[in-house]
Amino acid sequence: MLNDIIDKILVADGILLGSPTYFSDVTANMRAVIERVGFVSRANDYMLKRKVGAAVVAVRRAGAIQAFSGMNLFLHYMQMVMPGSSYWSIGVGRDIGDVLKDAEGLKTMKDLGQNMPGS
């Protein structure tokens, strides 16, 4: 599975890392992707450098900043280009679909999308 993920990252114009926040950080699956892709990238002369990457987080109430920071620290360490937005890329909601009520979060995601390549 890791090789498939890396192959998709390498051919993409940009990547978007996303994670819900259950216990004040990214999920175990996202942490595994970050660590495994990170080691492969480092071992291959930082093969992700100058690729565009951004992070987004879904959160009910707390922990979003830790998750957002963790993914962004990975992108930075991989020497990737990180587009900004009008605020941190965080959507707030508890149940499926709740984030659609988060007007500020939706605007932030739209602004981020417009700053990604190919938009």
N, C-alpha and C positions, 0 to 999 in steps of 0.2 A: 504494500500500500504506500509506503514512503516514497518509493521510486516513482509511482504514478503521480503523487502530489508534487514532487520536485519537477517532473517532466511538465506538468501543467503550469507551474510557476514560471519555469524557464521560457515558455512560449507566450505567456500572457503579457499584455501591454502594461499591466499593473496588477497588484494583488490587494485584496481587502481581507484583513484578518478580523474575525468577529467572534465574540463570545458572550454568552449570558453570564451573569454573576450570581452564583448561588451562595458562596461562602467567602465573600470579599476578595475574589480573585478570578482569573480565567479558569475554565474547566480543565480537568485533567487531560482531556483530549487535545485542547489547544496548547497546554504546556508541553505535551509530548511532541506535537508538531514543531513548536518553537525550538525545543532542545534538539530534536533530531535533524531538522532542516538546518538549524544553526551550525551544528557540528559538520554536516556535509558541506555547507557553504564555506565555512572556514577552511576546511581541508582542501578545497578547490579554489584557492585564491579569492575568496569572497565572491563567489559566482553570482550573487544577487546584487552586487554593488551597482549603483546608478539605475536600478530598477525602481519603479514607483510603487510605494506601498503605504497603506493607511490602516488604521484600526478603528473598529466600532464596537460598542458595548451595549447590551441590553441589561437593565437592572430594575429591580422592584423599588429599592430604597437606598441601600448603602453598599459600598464596596466597588463602585464603578471606577473610581479614580485609580485604585490599585490595579484593576484589570486593564484599564486604558493605558496606564503607565507601563505595565509589563509588556504589552504587545508593542508599544511604541519604542521602548528600550531595545527590544529585539530588532525592529526595523532600523533603528539608528546604528546599532552595533554591526548590522549586516551592510552598512554604508549605503542604505537605500535612500531615495528621494521621497520625502514625506510631505504631501500637499496639506495645506491647512484648511480650516473651515471657519465659520463664524462663531463657533464655540467648540467645546470638546465633543467628540462624536459619540454621544451617549443618548440612548432612548430609554424613557422611563415608562414602566408598566408592569403590572403583576401577572395578568392573565393574557393568553394569546389574543392579540388584536388590540390590547390596551395602549400599546405604543402609538397607535394611530390617533390617539387623543392628545398626544404630546406634541403640540404645535411647534414649540421651540426645537425639540429633538428632530422633528421632520424637516424643519428648515435647515438645521445644521447638517443633516444627511444630504439634503438636496445641494447645499452649497459645497459640501465635500465632493459629491459626485461630479459637479461642474468643474471642480479643480483637478479631477483625475484625468489621465490621458484618454483620448478617444471620446470625450463627452461633448 
